[in-house]
Amino acid sequence: MSVQEERKREVGRRAAELVRDGMVVGLGTGSTANHFIDRLGERVRESLQIRAVPTSQRTADRAEALGIELVTLEKCPRLDLAIDGADQIDPDGNLIKGLGGALLREKRVARAAREFVVIADASKEVSHLGIGCPIPVEVEAIRQEEVSRSLRALGGDPRPRMRDGRLYRTDNGNPILDTHFDGVGDPFVLEEHLNSLPGVLENGLFPGMAHRILIADRSGVREWIPPTRPETDRQDP
């Protein structure tokens, strides 16, 4: 296991200890979230009783194989806790997510949680969002070209995500435009602009959504509270 993977494992397992008996938990998607899910499965076998809402089919398959009881967000619209990774984290705790392709469900789950905890290794910390990392934008397939033009008008460089030479589709059946900007000015404003474009279903900017962030680095796991953290018991409008 590489040093980076070991750090992901360490922070994922630490996050699993935040889960308490009786909770309904949102399960993230990605390599760091997988370590969290694996430890959570161990705790379930040790008698922890929880229910979980997965953010992707990959996560659902992994959790189910580990004996974790799964429910839908429709059945449990209010979660006690959601734990997920991130692709970039700025000093204010704003995030880019979605390189794993699950951004729409990830954002729904994060918004539904009383506490949203982000886990990552130190390589995900950046001084400025968007440098060297695209913002994933999930779009309606029939409006992909229209959305591409709109993104270019906003100063972005959208590129359809491909996989094995074919257009990538999310679990929801939609394509993703990985959109490069020359850095992100105000992530709150850009998120609003992106989601206002006709044909856009969701984007990978998660500004002001994390309540806590756990980072694994050479000294272990450190925890910090973002200055832009949301209210602990927020409700969606």
ABEGO torsion letter per residue (X at the ends): XBAAAAAAAAAAAAAAAABBBGBBBBBBBEAAAAAAAAAAAAAAAAGBBBBBBBABAAAAAAAAAAGBBBBBAAABABBABBBBBBABBBAAGBBBBGAAGAAAAAAAAAAABABBBBBBBAAABBABBGBGBBBBBBBBAAAAAAAAAAAAAAGBBBBBBBBGGBBBBBAAGBBBBBBBBBEBBBAAAAAAAAAABBGBABBABBBGABABBBBBBAAEBBBBBBAABBBAABBBX
